[in-house]
Amino acid sequence: MSKIQPHLFVIHFSIFVTAEPVVEENKTCGKILTVLSWIVVILTMPFSLMVCFKVVQEYERAVIFRLGRLLSGGAKGPGIFFILPCIDAYARVDLRTRTYDIPPQEVLTKDSVTVSVDAVVYYRVSNATVSIANVENAHHSTRLLAQTTLRNIMGQRPLHEILSERESISQHMKALLDEATDSWGINVERVEIKDVRLPVQLQRAMAAEAEAAREARAKVIAAEGEQKASRALREASEVIGDSPAALQLRYLQTLNTISAEKNSTIVFPLPIDMLTYFVKAKEAAAQSNML
């Protein structure tokens, strides 16, 4: 073990020694090219100013690379900025909010129901330098991630939660996207679930189930109404039975209600006592026949 350690030290030291001159050479070459670029700018003035001065809008930023390295100071703009010809390259980054309409995704829910879900994502670039340096295409990556995130979230929930808890699903999806795209310089502002499409057969089954539930509730309500009405009629009959005059008044009130309607019905009031007389006469005749 004591014999191996010196060799390792020599290897690491040799790598460090060989790498340091390379860095120094790159810095020297960069300085030389920068000086030559300034000389070209000065010799070709004022025509070189049309190439060196660039303008970006209020909603844009410019990320400048000098000899392949990010220029210190971060993104430039808005307004006028200066670049050196031949050694500087820049990329424009739009900071405005973008909208991405996620195409319908066929998802198998947790309770094994196939649904088609689509959504819309609102996002913007929060850090222009990071969005250029850390990812090849931040917008395309965000869109692909939004599709896969939507499929994963919907696949972990049953159908009734997808239909009733859209707001919570949108907030959960926004949190996941915002966390994943933070290293890309992207800020997800809002996520909305647009539509959840069910198969036609499932729609018919759910409609039949809802209709049956409504009919059952209607029957229960009608039965409760009949029960309350029967109780009210029983109480009314007890009150009318205690006062024979109340029955006559109720009879006259019914006649008044019928006569108020515009119809061809003719009503002949008949005293109830007369009917009682005929009933008693019939009962007496029946008893005499039996004797």
Salt bridges, closest charged atoms under 4 A:
GLU60 OE1 - ARG92 NH1 3.14
ASP88 OD1 - ARG66 NE 2.80
ASP94 OD2 - ARG96 NH2 2.84
ASP101 OD2 - LYS194 NZ 3.09
ASP118 OD2 - ARG197 NH1 3.81
GLU161 OE1 - ARG157 NH1 3.41
GLU165 OE1 - ARG157 NH1 3.69
GLU189 OE2 - ARG124 NE 2.83
GLU192 OE2 - ARG190 NH2 2.73
ASP195 OD2 - ARG197 NE 3.48
